[in-house]
Amino acid sequence: MPTIDTRELIIDVARRLFAQQGIENTTIGDVATASNRSRRTIYTYFKSKEELLEASIESEMKKISAAMMKVASEKITPDKKLIKLIFVRLRITRSIVRRNSGLHTEYFGNMWIVEHIRRTFDRQEIALFRSIIADGQQQGIFNVESPDLTARFLHFCINGLEVPFIKGVINKHKDEEFVKNFSEKLILSALGAIHN
């Protein structure tokens, strides 16, 4: 029976080849050669190059989720957790985009794959925000009418910040620490938190 390690190796090799050569120029044969596996082994895990592409995008999204879950498990107050979570998410997204910069146009050509995978990520992120906001409300740190609506709104705001954050447009004339402090005050004020 195939091992998880082989599947992960194939995904990692495929992601690197997609980034170096482009999606259209990468074949299953290329992935097999670069991973030192047979084409048959590749097809044991993936029916097509599109399925392999989907797995590589999903793998990148899991890295963001894992980093966010690590922050969510920290023993810090909800206000600090929420801000840290947002900036960890933005920084890791920026790192992934830069590492895969050659794929930007081709990923958008395969937007249905990205959107399909992103829906699951979005639901998880909203649930995480909702949980932290509700916890903060119970502790008297946040004062919001609806943790659910607030979590959704925050999620969509963060999505809107992704591209400007990655391109450095937000902090064009300021360092990242200034932007983080400014964002912290703005977000916590919106949540009815008293910021020291």
Secondary structure, DSSP 8 states (H G I E B T S, - for coil): ---HHHHHHHHHHHHHHHHHH-STT--HHHHHHHHT--HHHHHHH-SSHHHHHHHHHHHHHHHHHHHHHHHHTSSS-HHHHHHHHHHHHHHHHHHHHHHTGGGHHHHHHTHHHHHHHHHHHHHHHHHHHHHHHHHHHHTTS---S-HHHHHHHHHHHHHHHHHHHHHT-TTSSS-HHHHHHHHHHHHHHHTT----
